[in-house]
């Protein structure tokens, strides 16, 4: 079984690989120190994540306040301007997430002052788990202090399918991992409208209808991929 610490080691090593999904030969992360130094933040106790007993929502690369992302990802963000995009993403969240739900954010939360991002986060219901993205780190190498209930470099979620007791693990990261251990599947963001490999699932908003998507709805396809790799 992969632990969070084991995943952290695997992920940090993976971040030194070329950023092939953006057509680059340079490493995914040129300066690894902020990623290595980041200490997980948890407000109270880490929440058990079980999509079979509770609503668990996932999405990534929200980019609140980022005007040019509309152009870069066209036509996947069908908005006229950044204000419309911000309001739509918030409304889409509010339409599905309840106060007792869990939401996993896959990183790259906003392109605006941290206080403004936190104002949005604090207005949203649910228990919020944030995965660090490359745009969640300032130019001095400090990870933004975002108001998540858990702010993590990466996260393992253990899954037991109640239909047949099939066990597997979901590995949540920001960058797609180039390989994963047996019986694991990587859920990630970063590459927006593009896709990676059979062992990766992209939860950028360009793939989720600009809204959080219920994790349970992804599991049948993920299970099938794991069983056929």
Buried (B, 14 or more C-beta within 10 A) or exposed (E): EBEBEEBBEBBBEBBEBEBEBEEEEEBBBEEBEBBEEBEBBEEEEBBEBBBEEBBBBBBBBBBBBBEEBBEEBEEBBEBEEBEEBBEBBBEBBEEBBEEEBBBBBBBBBBBBEBEBBBEBBEEBEBBBBBBBBBBBBEEEEEBBEBBBBBBBBBBBBEBEEEEEEEEBBBBBBBBBBBEBBEBBBBBBBBBBBBEBBEBBBBBBBBBBEBBBBBBBEBBEEBBEBBEEE
